[in-house]
Amino acid sequence: MKIISDPFMLKEHLKKSNKSIGFVPTMGALHEGHISLIKKARQENEIVVVSIFVNPTQFLAGEDLERYPKKDDADKKICELAGVDILFFPSIENIYTKDEAKVCAPNLRGYVLEGASRPGHFSGVLTVVMKLLHIVSPARAYFGKKDAQQLNLISLMVKQFFMDVQIVPVDIVRDSDGLALSSRNVYLSKTQRAEALKIPKSLYAASKLISKNIFDAQKIKEEICSILDPLEIEYVEVLSRDFTAIEKVEIGNTIILVEVLVGKTRLLDNIWL
């Protein structure tokens, strides 16, 4: 595995190859969810590039940028064992200058749900993803479905900027207790971890209602909220896959999304129907 930190060096290195490139952008603290992305990229491409970069522009003031989990040595070993060809490991100075152009999130889809409580977050996400995609120039880039709004906005950006890359969604990976894997799960105490299990439990209850032909979005949201109580709910929404409001679940075109705070830890989860 080759480790490169300089974007121009990486671009030059990749230009020499005519092989298909699969790209997995991450912020490190890798877990089985990230490994599933790498495995998918390995199956579908001749070269696999993984980036590890904790992007400062997507963190708001007072968020967890400084304490975001870092496991650099372990991450490098995980990438090596997973068959990664190139690990892109840039510094902030490699990616940003003092006077930056940036991508702005859409005025509507970028400022609802997570974007409502974190204004500007998705502009930071889209800016760094745009940079990384231009550096790597992959045929395919892999993103987890857990961050469904992020996935939607990145797909929208690629389409609207006529970018020549396929965005590949990959299913959520869960721990044995059902909690969706997240680098932020390490913040949870034992008690908080037990409380967080209400999240997958609520989504399972929603799927049970739907299996009984109860498609009313409001009834489903009420059931989820009752199970999540007394956790601090940021949002519970039933949306179409293009992130528009719907009154009834449409099988094949619906996402149920949940965001809660467990202590000070923000956790996301969803189911695609």
DAQUIHU-V223848 format. One record per pair of residues at least 12 apart in sequence whose ideal C-beta (glycine too) atoms are under 10 Angstrom apart, sorted by sequence separation. I is the first residue (numbers start at 1). J is the second residue. D is the distance in whole Angstrom. If there is no record, write none. Layout:
BEGIN
I_J_D ; I_J_D
END
This chain:
BEGIN
24_36_10 ; 25_37_9 ; 26_38_9 ; 38_50_6 ; 54_66_10 ; 56_68_10 ; 75_87_8 ; 110_122_4 ; 111_123_10 ; 129_141_8 ; 143_155_9 ; 155_167_5 ; 224_236_5 ; 238_250_10 ; 241_253_5 ; 243_255_8 ; 257_269_8 ; 258_270_7 ; 24_37_5 ; 37_50_8 ; 55_68_10 ; 76_89_8 ; 109_122_8 ; 110_123_7 ; 141_154_8 ; 154_167_6 ; 155_168_10 ; 206_219_10 ; 207_220_9 ; 223_236_10 ; 224_237_10 ; 240_253_5 ; 241_254_7 ; 242_255_10 ; 256_269_9 ; 257_270_4 ; 258_271_9 ; 23_37_10 ; 24_38_5 ; 54_68_5 ; 75_89_9 ; 105_119_9 ; 129_143_9 ; 155_169_8 ; 179_193_7 ; 182_196_10 ; 206_220_5 ; 209_223_6 ; 221_235_10 ; 222_236_9 ; 224_238_9 ; 239_253_10 ; 240_254_6 ; 241_255_6 ; 243_257_9 ; 256_270_6 ; 257_271_9 ; 22_37_9 ; 24_39_10 ; 54_69_9 ; 105_120_8 ; 110_125_9 ; 152_167_10 ; 154_169_10 ; 179_194_10 ; 205_220_9 ; 206_221_8 ; 208_223_9 ; 209_224_9 ; 221_236_5 ; 239_254_7 ; 240_255_8 ; 255_270_5 ; 256_271_5 ; 257_272_10 ; 22_38_9 ; 24_40_8 ; 34_50_8 ; 54_70_7 ; 104_120_9 ; 105_121_8 ; 106_122_8 ; 110_126_8 ; 151_167_7 ; 177_193_8 ; 180_196_9 ; 220_236_9 ; 221_237_7 ; 238_254_7 ; 239_255_6 ; 255_271_7 ; 256_272_8 ; 24_41_5 ; 72_89_8 ; 105_122_4 ; 106_123_10 ; 141_158_8 ; 151_168_10 ; 152_169_10 ; 177_194_9 ; 179_196_6 ; 203_220_10 ; 206_223_6 ; 221_238_6 ; 238_255_8 ; 239_256_8 ; 254_271_9 ; 255_272_5 ; 256_273_7 ; 22_40_8 ; 23_41_7 ; 24_42_10 ; 34_52_10 ; 52_70_9 ; 102_120_10 ; 104_122_9 ; 105_123_5 ; 151_169_6 ; 175_193_9 ; 178_196_10 ; 179_197_6 ; 202_220_10 ; 205_223_6 ; 206_224_6 ; 220_238_6 ; 237_255_8 ; 238_256_5 ; 239_257_7 ; 254_272_7 ; 255_273_7 ; 22_41_3 ; 52_71_10 ; 103_122_9 ; 104_123_5 ; 105_124_9 ; 151_170_9 ; 177_196_9 ; 178_197_6 ; 179_198_10 ; 180_199_7 ; 202_221_10 ; 205_224_7 ; 219_238_10 ; 237_256_7 ; 238_257_8 ; 253_272_9 ; 254_273_4 ; 21_41_9 ; 22_42_7 ; 30_50_8 ; 52_72_8 ; 103_123_6 ; 105_125_8 ; 106_126_9 ; 177_197_6 ; 179_199_7 ; 180_200_7 ; 217_237_9 ; 218_238_8 ; 236_256_8 ; 237_257_5 ; 252_272_9 ; 253_273_8 ; 22_43_9 ; 102_123_6 ; 103_124_9 ; 105_126_6 ; 129_150_9 ; 133_154_9 ; 148_169_9 ; 178_199_8 ; 179_200_6 ; 202_223_7 ; 203_224_7 ; 205_226_9 ; 206_227_9 ; 217_238_4 ; 236_257_7 ; 237_258_8 ; 252_273_7 ; 22_44_6 ; 23_45_9 ; 28_50_10 ; 30_52_8 ; 102_124_8 ; 103_125_9 ; 104_126_8 ; 105_127_9 ; 125_147_9 ; 141_163_10 ; 175_197_10 ; 178_200_4 ; 179_201_10 ; 202_224_4 ; 205_227_6 ; 216_238_9 ; 217_239_9 ; 235_257_7 ; 236_258_5 ; 237_259_9 ; 251_273_6 ; 22_45_3 ; 28_51_9 ; 29_52_9 ; 52_75_6 ; 103_126_4 ; 104_127_9 ; 177_200_8 ; 178_201_7 ; 180_203_9 ; 201_224_9 ; 202_225_8 ; 204_227_9 ; 215_238_9 ; 234_257_10 ; 235_258_7 ; 236_259_8 ; 250_273_8 ; 20_44_8 ; 21_45_6 ; 22_46_8 ; 23_47_9 ; 24_48_7 ; 25_49_9 ; 26_50_6 ; 27_51_9 ; 28_52_4 ; 52_76_8 ; 102_126_8 ; 103_127_5 ; 125_149_10 ; 126_150_9 ; 129_153_9 ; 130_154_9 ; 133_157_9 ; 141_165_6 ; 142_166_10 ; 143_167_6 ; 145_169_5 ; 146_170_9 ; 148_172_9 ; 202_226_8 ; 203_227_9 ; 234_258_8 ; 235_259_5 ; 236_260_9 ; 249_273_6 ; 20_45_5 ; 21_46_8 ; 22_47_7 ; 23_48_8 ; 24_49_7 ; 25_50_8 ; 26_51_6 ; 27_52_7 ; 28_53_8 ; 29_54_9 ; 50_75_9 ; 102_127_4 ; 103_128_9 ; 125_150_6 ; 129_154_6 ; 133_158_8 ; 139_164_8 ; 140_165_7 ; 141_166_7 ; 142_167_8 ; 143_168_7 ; 144_169_8 ; 145_170_7 ; 146_171_9 ; 147_172_10 ; 175_200_9 ; 178_203_9 ; 199_224_9 ; 202_227_4 ; 233_258_8 ; 234_259_4 ; 235_260_9 ; 19_45_8 ; 20_46_5 ; 21_47_5 ; 22_48_5 ; 23_49_5 ; 24_50_5 ; 25_51_5 ; 26_52_6 ; 27_53_7 ; 28_54_6 ; 50_76_10 ; 101_127_8 ; 102_128_9 ; 103_129_8 ; 137_163_10 ; 138_164_10 ; 139_165_7 ; 140_166_5 ; 141_167_6 ; 142_168_5 ; 143_169_6 ; 144_170_5 ; 145_171_6 ; 146_172_5 ; 174_200_7 ; 178_204_8 ; 198_224_9 ; 201_227_6 ; 202_228_5 ; 233_259_8 ; 234_260_6 ; 19_46_4 ; 20_47_7 ; 21_48_8 ; 22_49_7 ; 23_50_8 ; 24_51_7 ; 25_52_9 ; 26_53_8 ; 27_54_5 ; 52_79_8 ; 100_127_8 ; 103_130_5 ; 122_149_8 ; 126_153_6 ; 130_157_7 ; 137_164_8 ; 138_165_6 ; 139_166_7 ; 140_167_8 ; 141_168_7 ; 142_169_8 ; 143_170_7 ; 144_171_8 ; 145_172_5 ; 146_173_8 ; 201_228_9 ; 202_229_10 ; 231_258_10 ; 232_259_10 ; 233_260_5 ; 234_261_6 ; 18_46_9 ; 19_47_5 ; 20_48_10 ; 21_49_6 ; 22_50_9 ; 23_51_7 ; 24_52_10 ; 25_53_8 ; 26_54_9 ; 27_55_7 ; 50_78_9 ; 102_130_9 ; 103_131_9 ; 121_149_10 ; 122_150_7 ; 125_153_7 ; 126_154_7 ; 129_157_7 ; 130_158_9 ; 133_161_10 ; 137_165_8 ; 138_166_9 ; 140_168_5 ; 142_170_6 ; 144_172_7 ; 145_173_10 ; 146_174_9 ; 172_200_10 ; 199_227_9 ; 217_245_8 ; 220_248_9 ; 232_260_6 ; 233_261_8 ; 17_46_8 ; 50_79_5 ; 101_130_10 ; 102_131_10 ; 121_150_9 ; 125_154_8 ; 129_158_9 ; 134_163_9 ; 136_165_9 ; 139_168_10 ; 144_173_8 ; 198_227_6 ; 199_228_7 ; 202_231_9 ; 217_246_6 ; 218_247_8 ; 219_248_10 ; 220_249_7 ; 231_260_5 ; 232_261_4 ; 17_47_6 ; 25_55_9 ; 49_79_10 ; 101_131_10 ; 122_152_10 ; 123_153_10 ; 126_156_9 ; 127_157_10 ; 133_163_7 ; 138_168_10 ; 198_228_5 ; 206_236_9 ; 217_247_5 ; 218_248_10 ; 228_258_7 ; 231_261_7 ; 232_262_8 ; 27_58_9 ; 48_79_9 ; 96_127_9 ; 100_131_10 ; 122_153_6 ; 126_157_5 ; 130_161_8 ; 133_164_10 ; 134_165_10 ; 198_229_8 ; 202_233_10 ; 215_246_10 ; 216_247_7 ; 217_248_6 ; 231_262_6 ; 232_263_9 ; 239_270_10 ; 241_272_7 ; 50_82_8 ; 95_127_10 ; 96_128_9 ; 122_154_9 ; 125_157_9 ; 126_158_10 ; 133_165_6 ; 198_230_9 ; 199_231_8 ; 206_238_8 ; 215_247_9 ; 216_248_6 ; 217_249_7 ; 224_256_7 ; 228_260_6 ; 231_263_10 ; 232_264_10 ; 234_266_7 ; 241_273_9 ; 14_47_8 ; 95_128_7 ; 114_147_9 ; 130_163_8 ; 195_228_10 ; 198_231_6 ; 203_236_10 ; 215_248_4 ; 216_249_8 ; 217_250_10 ; 224_257_10 ; 225_258_9 ; 234_267_9 ; 235_268_10 ; 237_270_9 ; 48_82_8 ; 50_84_5 ; 114_148_10 ; 115_149_7 ; 133_167_9 ; 146_180_5 ; 202_236_8 ; 214_248_10 ; 215_249_4 ; 220_254_10 ; 224_258_7 ; 232_266_10 ; 234_268_9 ; 14_49_8 ; 48_83_7 ; 49_84_7 ; 50_85_9 ; 51_86_9 ; 52_87_7 ; 53_88_8 ; 57_92_10 ; 96_131_9 ; 113_148_9 ; 114_149_6 ; 115_150_10 ; 122_157_10 ; 126_161_10 ; 145_180_10 ; 146_181_8 ; 147_182_9 ; 195_230_9 ; 196_231_8 ; 214_249_9 ; 215_250_8 ; 221_256_8 ; 238_273_9 ; 13_49_10 ; 48_84_5 ; 49_85_7 ; 50_86_8 ; 51_87_8 ; 52_88_7 ; 53_89_8 ; 56_92_6 ; 95_131_6 ; 113_149_5 ; 114_150_8 ; 144_180_9 ; 146_182_7 ; 195_231_6 ; 213_249_10 ; 215_251_8 ; 220_256_7 ; 231_267_9 ; 47_84_9 ; 48_85_5 ; 49_86_5 ; 50_87_5 ; 51_88_4 ; 52_89_5 ; 53_90_6 ; 55_92_9 ; 95_132_8 ; 112_149_8 ; 144_181_9 ; 217_254_9 ; 221_258_10 ; 47_85_5 ; 48_86_8 ; 49_87_8 ; 50_88_7 ; 51_89_8 ; 52_90_9 ; 53_91_9 ; 54_92_9 ; 57_95_9 ; 115_153_9 ; 129_167_10 ; 144_182_10 ; 10_49_8 ; 29_68_8 ; 46_85_9 ; 47_86_7 ; 48_87_10 ; 49_88_6 ; 50_89_9 ; 51_90_7 ; 53_92_8 ; 56_95_9 ; 57_96_7 ; 110_149_9 ; 113_152_10 ; 192_231_10 ; 210_249_6 ; 215_254_9 ; 217_256_9 ; 28_68_8 ; 29_69_4 ; 31_71_10 ; 38_78_8 ; 42_82_7 ; 45_85_9 ; 55_95_8 ; 56_96_8 ; 95_135_9 ; 109_149_8 ; 209_249_9 ; 10_51_9 ; 27_68_7 ; 28_69_8 ; 29_70_7 ; 30_71_7 ; 34_75_9 ; 38_79_7 ; 41_82_9 ; 42_83_5 ; 53_94_9 ; 55_96_9 ; 90_131_10 ; 94_135_10 ; 210_251_8 ; 27_69_9 ; 28_70_6 ; 29_71_5 ; 41_83_9 ; 42_84_8 ; 53_95_7 ; 90_132_9 ; 110_152_10 ; 207_249_10 ; 27_70_9 ; 28_71_7 ; 29_72_9 ; 35_78_7 ; 38_81_10 ; 39_82_7 ; 41_84_9 ; 42_85_9 ; 57_100_8 ; 109_152_7 ; 110_153_6 ; 206_249_9 ; 28_72_7 ; 30_74_7 ; 34_78_8 ; 35_79_9 ; 38_82_4 ; 39_83_8 ; 41_85_10 ; 51_95_10 ; 88_132_8 ; 105_149_10 ; 109_153_6 ; 210_254_9 ; 4_49_9 ; 29_74_9 ; 30_75_5 ; 34_79_9 ; 37_82_10 ; 38_83_7 ; 57_102_7 ; 90_135_9 ; 28_74_9 ; 29_75_7 ; 30_76_9 ; 32_78_10 ; 35_81_9 ; 36_82_10 ; 38_84_6 ; 106_152_10 ; 110_156_9 ; 210_256_9 ; 1_48_10 ; 2_49_10 ; 4_51_10 ; 28_75_5 ; 30_77_9 ; 31_78_9 ; 35_82_6 ; 88_135_7 ; 106_153_7 ; 109_156_7 ; 110_157_10 ; 5_53_10 ; 28_76_10 ; 30_78_5 ; 34_82_9 ; 88_136_7 ; 105_153_6 ; 1_50_9 ; 3_52_10 ; 26_75_8 ; 30_79_7 ; 207_256_8 ; 28_78_10 ; 86_136_9 ; 103_153_10 ; 106_156_7 ; 206_256_5 ; 105_156_9 ; 106_157_9 ; 30_82_9 ; 105_157_9 ; 206_258_9 ; 26_79_9 ; 203_256_6 ; 103_157_7 ; 106_160_9 ; 202_256_9 ; 203_257_9 ; 24_79_9 ; 63_118_8 ; 203_258_7 ; 202_258_7 ; 60_117_9 ; 24_82_9 ; 60_118_6 ; 63_121_9 ; 103_161_8 ; 200_258_9 ; 202_260_9 ; 215_273_10 ; 59_118_9 ; 60_119_8 ; 61_120_10 ; 199_258_6 ; 24_84_8 ; 58_118_8 ; 60_120_7 ; 198_258_10 ; 199_259_9 ; 28_89_9 ; 59_120_10 ; 60_121_6 ; 199_260_6 ; 210_271_9 ; 22_84_10 ; 26_88_10 ; 58_120_8 ; 59_121_8 ; 198_260_8 ; 22_85_9 ; 23_86_10 ; 25_88_9 ; 57_120_8 ; 58_121_5 ; 199_262_8 ; 210_273_7 ; 21_85_9 ; 57_121_9 ; 58_122_8 ; 60_124_9 ; 196_260_8 ; 198_262_9 ; 207_271_6 ; 21_86_9 ; 23_88_9 ; 58_123_8 ; 59_124_7 ; 195_260_9 ; 197_262_10 ; 206_271_7 ; 19_85_9 ; 57_123_8 ; 58_124_3 ; 196_262_5 ; 203_269_6 ; 207_273_8 ; 57_124_3 ; 58_125_5 ; 195_262_6 ; 196_263_9 ; 202_269_9 ; 203_270_7 ; 204_271_8 ; 206_273_9 ; 17_85_10 ; 56_124_8 ; 57_125_8 ; 58_126_9 ; 194_262_10 ; 195_263_9 ; 199_267_6 ; 203_271_5 ; 55_124_6 ; 57_126_10 ; 58_127_8 ; 193_262_8 ; 196_265_8 ; 199_268_9 ; 200_269_6 ; 55_125_7 ; 57_127_6 ; 58_128_7 ; 192_262_5 ; 199_269_5 ; 14_85_10 ; 57_128_6 ; 58_129_10 ; 191_262_10 ; 192_263_5 ; 196_267_6 ; 199_270_10 ; 200_271_9 ; 14_86_8 ; 55_127_8 ; 56_128_9 ; 191_263_9 ; 192_264_10 ; 3_76_7 ; 13_86_7 ; 55_128_4 ; 189_262_9 ; 192_265_7 ; 196_269_9 ; 14_88_10 ; 55_129_9 ; 188_262_6 ; 189_263_7 ; 1_76_8 ; 53_128_7 ; 187_262_9 ; 188_263_7 ; 192_267_10 ; 1_77_10 ; 3_79_9 ; 10_86_7 ; 55_131_9 ; 187_263_7 ; 189_265_10 ; 3_80_10 ; 51_128_9 ; 55_132_9 ; 185_262_10 ; 187_264_7 ; 188_265_6 ; 1_79_6 ; 10_88_6 ; 53_131_9 ; 180_258_10 ; 184_262_10 ; 187_265_4 ; 1_80_5 ; 9_88_10 ; 53_132_8 ; 186_265_9 ; 187_266_9 ; 188_267_8 ; 1_81_9 ; 10_90_9 ; 185_265_8 ; 187_267_9 ; 1_82_9 ; 3_84_10 ; 7_88_8 ; 51_132_6 ; 184_265_5 ; 1_83_8 ; 2_84_9 ; 4_86_6 ; 5_87_9 ; 6_88_9 ; 184_266_7 ; 185_267_8 ; 1_84_6 ; 2_85_7 ; 3_86_8 ; 4_87_7 ; 5_88_7 ; 7_90_6 ; 49_132_9 ; 182_265_9 ; 184_267_7 ; 1_85_7 ; 2_86_5 ; 3_87_5 ; 4_88_6 ; 5_89_5 ; 6_90_7 ; 10_94_10 ; 51_135_8 ; 182_266_9 ; 184_268_9 ; 1_86_7 ; 2_87_7 ; 3_88_8 ; 4_89_7 ; 5_90_5 ; 6_91_10 ; 9_94_10 ; 51_136_7 ; 182_267_7 ; 1_87_6 ; 2_88_10 ; 3_89_6 ; 4_90_8 ; 5_91_7 ; 8_94_9 ; 49_135_9 ; 50_136_10 ; 156_242_9 ; 182_268_8 ; 7_94_6 ; 49_136_5 ; 152_239_9 ; 155_242_10 ; 156_243_9 ; 180_267_8 ; 182_269_9 ; 5_93_10 ; 6_94_6 ; 7_95_7 ; 49_137_10 ; 149_237_10 ; 179_267_8 ; 180_268_7 ; 5_94_6 ; 47_136_10 ; 49_138_7 ; 152_241_8 ; 180_269_5 ; 4_94_10 ; 48_138_9 ; 149_239_9 ; 152_242_7 ; 153_243_9 ; 179_269_8 ; 180_270_8 ; 47_138_9 ; 148_239_9 ; 152_243_5 ; 178_269_10 ; 47_139_9 ; 49_141_9 ; 50_142_10 ; 58_150_9 ; 45_138_8 ; 46_139_9 ; 148_241_9 ; 45_139_7 ; 48_142_9 ; 149_243_7 ; 44_139_8 ; 45_140_6 ; 148_243_8 ; 174_269_9 ; 44_140_6 ; 172_268_10 ; 41_138_9 ; 45_142_10 ; 172_269_7 ; 44_142_9 ; 172_270_8 ; 41_140_7 ; 172_271_8 ; 40_140_9 ; 41_141_9 ; 172_272_9 ; 27_128_10 ; 41_142_5 ; 171_272_8 ; 40_142_6 ; 25_128_8 ; 39_142_10 ; 152_255_9 ; 169_272_9 ; 25_129_7 ; 37_141_10 ; 38_142_8 ; 151_255_10 ; 37_142_4 ; 25_131_10 ; 36_142_9 ; 37_143_7 ; 149_255_9 ; 25_132_5 ; 37_144_6 ; 148_255_6 ; 25_133_8 ; 34_142_10 ; 36_144_8 ; 148_256_10 ; 149_257_7 ; 23_132_7 ; 148_257_6 ; 23_133_7 ; 34_144_8 ; 145_255_9 ; 149_259_9 ; 25_136_8 ; 33_144_6 ; 23_135_9 ; 24_136_10 ; 33_145_10 ; 71_183_9 ; 23_136_5 ; 25_138_10 ; 33_146_7 ; 70_183_10 ; 22_136_9 ; 23_137_9 ; 24_138_9 ; 69_183_5 ; 21_136_6 ; 23_138_4 ; 68_183_8 ; 69_184_8 ; 71_186_9 ; 21_137_7 ; 22_138_6 ; 23_139_9 ; 24_140_10 ; 25_141_7 ; 26_142_10 ; 68_184_8 ; 69_185_9 ; 118_234_10 ; 21_138_4 ; 22_139_7 ; 23_140_7 ; 24_141_8 ; 25_142_8 ; 26_143_10 ; 69_186_5 ; 117_234_6 ; 20_138_8 ; 21_139_6 ; 22_140_5 ; 23_141_5 ; 24_142_5 ; 25_143_8 ; 26_144_10 ; 69_187_8 ; 116_234_8 ; 117_235_8 ; 150_268_9 ; 20_139_5 ; 21_140_8 ; 22_141_8 ; 23_142_7 ; 24_143_8 ; 68_187_10 ; 116_235_8 ; 149_268_8 ; 19_139_9 ; 20_140_8 ; 21_141_9 ; 22_142_7 ; 23_143_10 ; 24_144_10 ; 64_184_8 ; 67_187_8 ; 114_234_7 ; 148_268_8 ; 14_135_9 ; 113_234_8 ; 114_235_8 ; 146_267_10 ; 147_268_6 ; 148_269_9 ; 149_270_9 ; 14_136_7 ; 15_137_8 ; 44_166_9 ; 113_235_5 ; 146_268_6 ; 148_270_5 ; 11_134_8 ; 14_137_7 ; 64_187_8 ; 112_235_9 ; 146_269_7 ; 147_270_9 ; 148_271_10 ; 7_131_8 ; 11_135_6 ; 14_138_9 ; 44_168_8 ; 113_237_6 ; 146_270_7 ; 148_272_8 ; 7_132_9 ; 10_135_6 ; 11_136_8 ; 112_237_9 ; 145_270_7 ; 10_136_7 ; 11_137_7 ; 113_239_9 ; 145_271_9 ; 7_134_9 ; 8_135_9 ; 10_137_10 ; 41_168_8 ; 112_239_9 ; 145_272_6 ; 7_135_5 ; 40_168_7 ; 6_135_10 ; 7_136_9 ; 25_154_10 ; 40_169_10 ; 41_170_9 ; 54_183_10 ; 40_170_5 ; 113_243_8 ; 4_135_10 ; 37_168_9 ; 39_170_9 ; 40_171_9 ; 112_243_8 ; 38_170_10 ; 37_170_5 ; 109_242_9 ; 112_245_10 ; 36_170_6 ; 109_243_5 ; 36_171_7 ; 108_243_9 ; 109_244_9 ; 34_170_10 ; 36_172_9 ; 37_173_9 ; 108_244_10 ; 33_170_8 ; 36_173_5 ; 106_243_10 ; 33_171_9 ; 35_173_8 ; 33_172_7 ; 34_173_9 ; 33_173_4 ; 32_173_5 ; 33_174_9 ; 23_165_8 ; 31_173_8 ; 32_174_9 ; 33_175_10 ; 117_259_8 ; 32_175_8 ; 114_257_9 ; 21_165_9 ; 22_166_10 ; 24_168_10 ; 31_175_9 ; 113_257_7 ; 117_261_10 ; 23_168_10 ; 36_181_9 ; 114_259_6 ; 22_168_8 ; 24_170_9 ; 35_181_10 ; 113_259_7 ; 33_180_8 ; 34_181_8 ; 33_181_4 ; 118_266_9 ; 32_181_6 ; 33_182_8 ; 34_183_9 ; 117_266_9 ; 31_181_5 ; 33_183_9 ; 31_182_8 ; 31_183_7 ; 114_266_8 ; 29_182_9 ; 30_183_8 ; 29_183_4 ; 31_185_8 ; 114_268_7 ; 28_183_7 ; 29_184_9 ; 31_186_9 ; 113_268_9 ; 27_183_7 ; 29_185_10 ; 26_183_9 ; 29_186_7 ; 64_264_8 ; 63_264_10 ; 64_265_8 ; 64_266_9 ; 63_266_9
END
